[in-house]
């Protein structure tokens, strides 16, 4: 598998986990648990967006090299 494909799959999985954690956060009633979860969800969302951005950048760079 190419690196770009692995990054894309990883980014999509991180987005799925983020959505799952958000759903669990809405179901939680403990105040302490929600504040800890928000930091974790924010970190996972940042990682997912970063990984998908790198994957897209690699794809565009690959396309430019092929056109030359």
FIVOKOL-331847 format. One record per atom (N, C-alpha, C): residue in three letters; residue number from 1; x, z, y. Coordinates in pm, 1 decimal, always signed. Example, Ala and Ser with C-alpha at 12.3 -4.5 7.8 and 13.67 -1.06 7.14 Angstrom:
BEGIN
ATOM  rest   nr         x         z         y
ATOM   ALA    1   +1319.0    +780.0    -569.0
ATOM   ALA    1   +1230.0    +780.0    -450.0
ATOM   ALA    1   +1320.0    +780.0    -330.0
ATOM   SER    2   +1285.0    +708.0    -225.0
ATOM   SER    2   +1367.0    +714.0    -106.0
ATOM   SER    2   +1290.0    +787.0      +3.0
This chain:
BEGIN
ATOM  rest   nr         x         z         y
ATOM   UNK    1     +82.7      +0.0    -118.8
ATOM   UNK    1      +0.0      +0.0      +0.0
ATOM   UNK    1     +86.4      +0.0    +124.2
ATOM   UNK    2     +40.0     -67.6    +223.3
ATOM   UNK    2    +113.8     -71.6    +348.0
ATOM   UNK    2     +93.7     +57.8    +425.9
ATOM   UNK    3    +189.0     +86.1    +511.4
ATOM   UNK    3    +183.7    +207.5    +592.4
ATOM   UNK    3     +59.9    +208.5    +681.9
ATOM   UNK    4     +27.5     +94.2    +738.3
ATOM   UNK    4     -87.5     +84.6    +828.0
ATOM   UNK    4    -216.7    +119.2    +755.6
ATOM   UNK    5    -230.3     +72.0    +632.8
ATOM   UNK    5    -351.3    +101.1    +555.1
ATOM   UNK    5    -361.1    +249.2    +521.8
ATOM   UNK    6    -248.3    +309.4    +489.2
ATOM   UNK    6    -246.9    +452.4    +458.5
ATOM   UNK    6    -284.5    +532.9    +582.7
ATOM   UNK    7    -232.7    +493.5    +697.9
ATOM   UNK    7    -267.1    +563.5    +821.9
ATOM   UNK    7    -415.3    +549.0    +854.7
ATOM   UNK    8    -470.0    +431.4    +831.9
ATOM   UNK    8    -612.0    +410.2    +859.3
ATOM   UNK    8    -698.4    +497.2    +768.5
ATOM   UNK    9    -665.8    +500.5    +641.0
ATOM   UNK    9    -741.7    +582.6    +546.3
ATOM   UNK    9    -730.1    +730.2    +581.9
ATOM   UNK   10    -611.1    +773.6    +619.3
ATOM   UNK   10    -590.4    +913.4    +658.1
ATOM   UNK   10    -671.4    +948.2    +782.5
ATOM   UNK   11    -671.5    +859.8    +880.7
ATOM   UNK   11    -747.7    +884.7   +1002.8
ATOM   UNK   11    -897.2    +893.7    +977.8
ATOM   UNK   12    -947.7    +805.3    +892.0
ATOM   UNK   12   -1090.7    +808.7    +860.3
ATOM   UNK   12   -1125.9    +935.5    +782.5
ATOM   UNK   13   -1038.3    +977.3    +692.6
ATOM   UNK   13   -1062.2   +1102.4    +618.8
ATOM   UNK   13   -1061.4   +1222.9    +712.8
ATOM   UNK   14    -970.7   +1223.2    +807.3
ATOM   UNK   14    -967.3   +1333.4    +904.7
ATOM   UNK   14   -1093.7   +1336.3    +989.3
ATOM   UNK   15   -1143.9   +1218.9   +1026.7
ATOM   UNK   15   -1269.9   +1216.0   +1101.6
ATOM   UNK   15   -1385.4   +1269.7   +1017.6
ATOM   UNK   16   -1387.6   +1235.2    +889.5
ATOM   UNK   16   -1491.8   +1286.5    +801.0
ATOM   UNK   16   -1484.4   +1437.2    +786.6
ATOM   UNK   17   -1363.7   +1489.2    +770.4
ATOM   UNK   17   -1347.1   +1634.7    +760.5
ATOM   UNK   17   -1387.9   +1703.9    +890.2
ATOM   UNK   18   -1359.1   +1639.8   +1002.5
ATOM   UNK   18   -1399.2   +1696.3   +1130.9
ATOM   UNK   18   -1550.6   +1705.1   +1140.7
ATOM   UNK   19   -1619.4   +1599.2   +1100.4
ATOM   UNK   19   -1765.8   +1602.3   +1103.4
ATOM   UNK   19   -1821.4   +1709.1   +1009.9
ATOM   UNK   20   -1760.9   +1723.4    +893.1
ATOM   UNK   20   -1804.1   +1826.4    +799.4
ATOM   UNK   20   -1784.3   +1965.7    +857.6
ATOM   UNK   21   -1671.2   +1988.1    +921.8
ATOM   UNK   21   -1645.4   +2118.3    +983.3
ATOM   UNK   21   -1741.1   +2146.0   +1099.0
ATOM   UNK   22   -1777.1   +2042.8   +1173.5
ATOM   UNK   22   -1873.3   +2061.0   +1282.6
ATOM   UNK   22   -2008.5   +2103.1   +1225.7
ATOM   UNK   23   -2050.0   +2040.3   +1116.7
ATOM   UNK   23   -2176.2   +2079.7   +1054.2
ATOM   UNK   23   -2171.3   +2223.8   +1004.8
ATOM   UNK   24   -2060.0   +2263.1    +944.4
ATOM   UNK   24   -2045.8   +2401.6    +899.4
ATOM   UNK   24   -2043.5   +2498.9   +1016.3
ATOM   UNK   25   -1986.3   +2455.8   +1128.6
ATOM   UNK   25   -1982.2   +2540.3   +1247.8
ATOM   UNK   25   -2123.2   +2565.8   +1301.3
ATOM   UNK   26   -2207.2   +2463.8   +1300.0
ATOM   UNK   26   -2344.5   +2481.1   +1347.5
ATOM   UNK   26   -2424.1   +2573.9   +1256.8
ATOM   UNK   27   -2390.0   +2577.5   +1128.7
ATOM   UNK   27   -2461.6   +2663.9   +1035.4
ATOM   UNK   27   -2411.5   +2808.9   +1040.0
ATOM   UNK   28   -2292.3   +2829.5   +1093.9
ATOM   UNK   28   -2233.7   +2963.1   +1098.3
ATOM   UNK   28   -2298.0   +3047.3   +1207.4
ATOM   UNK   29   -2312.8   +3176.2   +1179.2
ATOM   UNK   29   -2375.1   +3265.7   +1276.6
ATOM   UNK   29   -2276.2   +3368.6   +1332.3
ATOM   UNK   30   -2157.3   +3377.6   +1273.3
ATOM   UNK   30   -2059.8   +3475.2   +1320.2
ATOM   UNK   30   -1983.9   +3421.3   +1440.8
ATOM   UNK   31   -1974.7   +3502.6   +1543.6
ATOM   UNK   31   -1911.9   +3461.0   +1668.5
ATOM   UNK   31   -1761.1   +3441.0   +1652.2
ATOM   UNK   32   -1695.6   +3530.2   +1577.5
ATOM   UNK   32   -1551.4   +3520.4   +1560.1
ATOM   UNK   32   -1514.9   +3394.6   +1482.3
ATOM   UNK   33   -1594.5   +3362.6   +1383.8
ATOM   UNK   33   -1568.2   +3245.1   +1302.0
ATOM   UNK   33   -1581.7   +3116.4   +1382.8
ATOM   UNK   34   -1675.2   +3113.7   +1476.0
ATOM   UNK   34   -1696.9   +2991.9   +1553.3
ATOM   UNK   34   -1582.3   +2965.3   +1650.3
ATOM   UNK   35   -1525.2   +3068.6   +1709.6
ATOM   UNK   35   -1414.5   +3046.1   +1803.2
ATOM   UNK   35   -1289.9   +2997.0   +1730.4
ATOM   UNK   36   -1264.9   +3049.3   +1611.3
ATOM   UNK   36   -1150.8   +3002.2   +1533.0
ATOM   UNK   36   -1173.4   +2859.2   +1485.1
ATOM   UNK   37   -1294.7   +2828.4   +1450.2
ATOM   UNK   37   -1326.8   +2695.5   +1399.3
ATOM   UNK   37   -1315.8   +2589.2   +1507.6
ATOM   UNK   38   -1350.7   +2623.7   +1629.5
ATOM   UNK   38   -1344.4   +2526.1   +1737.8
ATOM   UNK   38   -1201.9   +2477.7   +1761.5
ATOM   UNK   39   -1106.1   +2567.3   +1752.7
ATOM   UNK   39    -966.4   +2528.6   +1770.2
ATOM   UNK   39    -921.7   +2437.2   +1656.1
ATOM   UNK   40    -962.5   +2468.6   +1534.5
ATOM   UNK   40    -927.4   +2387.4   +1418.8
ATOM   UNK   40    -990.9   +2248.5   +1427.3
ATOM   UNK   41   -1116.9   +2243.7   +1468.3
ATOM   UNK   41   -1187.8   +2115.7   +1480.7
ATOM   UNK   41   -1123.8   +2029.3   +1588.9
ATOM   UNK   42   -1086.8   +2090.3   +1699.2
ATOM   UNK   42   -1022.8   +2016.0   +1807.2
ATOM   UNK   42    -889.3   +1958.3   +1762.1
ATOM   UNK   43    -812.6   +2036.0   +1688.1
ATOM   UNK   43    -684.7   +1988.9   +1637.1
ATOM   UNK   43    -703.5   +1873.1   +1538.9
ATOM   UNK   44    -799.8   +1885.3   +1449.6
ATOM   UNK   44    -824.4   +1778.0   +1352.7
ATOM   UNK   44    -870.9   +1650.7   +1421.9
ATOM   UNK   45    -954.8   +1664.6   +1522.8
ATOM   UNK   45   -1001.8   +1548.0   +1596.6
ATOM   UNK   45    -886.1   +1479.8   +1669.1
ATOM   UNK   46    -798.1   +1557.5   +1728.8
ATOM   UNK   46    -681.1   +1501.9   +1796.4
ATOM   UNK   46    -591.7   +1427.5   +1696.9
ATOM   UNK   47    -568.7   +1487.1   +1580.4
ATOM   UNK   47    -486.3   +1421.2   +1478.3
ATOM   UNK   47    -550.2   +1291.7   +1429.6
ATOM   UNK   48    -680.6   +1292.8   +1409.1
ATOM   UNK   48    -749.8   +1173.0   +1361.0
ATOM   UNK   48    -738.3   +1059.9   +1462.4
ATOM   UNK   49    -761.6   +1089.9   +1588.3
ATOM   UNK   49    -752.7    +986.8   +1691.5
ATOM   UNK   49    -609.3    +936.1   +1705.0
ATOM   UNK   50    -512.9   +1026.3   +1696.8
ATOM   UNK   50    -372.4    +986.2   +1707.0
ATOM   UNK   50    -331.5    +894.6   +1592.3
ATOM   UNK   51    -370.8    +930.3   +1470.7
ATOM   UNK   51    -334.5    +849.6   +1353.6
ATOM   UNK   51    -400.6    +712.2   +1360.6
ATOM   UNK   52    -526.9    +707.9   +1400.1
ATOM   UNK   52    -594.9    +579.3   +1412.3
ATOM   UNK   52    -535.9    +493.7   +1524.7
ATOM   UNK   53    -490.8    +556.0   +1631.1
ATOM   UNK   53    -427.1    +483.2   +1740.3
ATOM   UNK   53    -295.6    +421.5   +1694.9
ATOM   UNK   54    -215.7    +496.4   +1622.4
ATOM   UNK   54     -89.4    +443.7   +1570.4
ATOM   UNK   54    -114.8    +329.2   +1473.7
ATOM   UNK   55    -215.2    +343.1   +1390.1
ATOM   UNK   55    -250.0    +237.6   +1296.0
ATOM   UNK   55    -290.9    +110.0   +1369.5
ATOM   UNK   56    -372.1    +123.6   +1473.1
ATOM   UNK   56    -414.7      +6.9   +1551.6
ATOM   UNK   56    -296.6     -56.8   +1622.5
ATOM   UNK   57    -206.4     +24.2   +1675.1
ATOM   UNK   57     -87.8     -28.0   +1742.6
ATOM   UNK   57      -0.3    -105.8   +1644.9
ATOM   UNK   58     +13.9     -54.6   +1523.6
ATOM   UNK   58     +93.2    -124.5   +1421.5
ATOM   UNK   58     +29.5    -258.4   +1386.6
ATOM   UNK   59    -102.4    -262.3   +1379.7
ATOM   UNK   59    -172.3    -387.2   +1347.8
ATOM   UNK   59    -150.6    -491.2   +1457.7
ATOM   UNK   60    -163.0    -448.8   +1582.3
ATOM   UNK   60    -143.5    -541.4   +1692.8
ATOM   UNK   60      -0.1    -591.2   +1698.5
ATOM   UNK   61     +96.2    -505.0   +1672.0
ATOM   UNK   61    +236.1    -545.3   +1669.5
ATOM   UNK   61    +261.4    -644.0   +1555.9
ATOM   UNK   62    +199.7    -619.2   +1442.2
ATOM   UNK   62    +212.3    -709.0   +1327.6
ATOM   UNK   62    +153.8    -846.4   +1359.2
ATOM   UNK   63     +39.7    -849.5   +1426.4
ATOM   UNK   63     -23.6    -976.5   +1464.6
ATOM   UNK   63     +62.8   -1055.8   +1562.8
ATOM   UNK   64    +125.6    -987.2   +1656.3
ATOM   UNK   64    +210.9   -1054.5   +1754.8
ATOM   UNK   64    +331.0   -1116.2   +1683.9
ATOM   UNK   65    +390.6   -1045.2   +1588.9
ATOM   UNK   65    +506.0   -1097.6   +1516.0
ATOM   UNK   65    +469.8   -1220.7   +1434.3
ATOM   UNK   66    +349.3   -1222.5   +1377.3
ATOM   UNK   66    +306.2   -1335.4   +1296.6
ATOM   UNK   66    +278.6   -1459.1   +1381.0
ATOM   UNK   67    +232.5   -1440.5   +1503.9
ATOM   UNK   67    +200.7   -1553.0   +1592.1
ATOM   UNK   67    +324.8   -1619.1   +1649.8
ATOM   UNK   68    +436.9   -1550.4   +1650.5
ATOM   UNK   68    +558.3   -1606.9   +1708.5
ATOM   UNK   68    +629.7   -1696.6   +1614.0
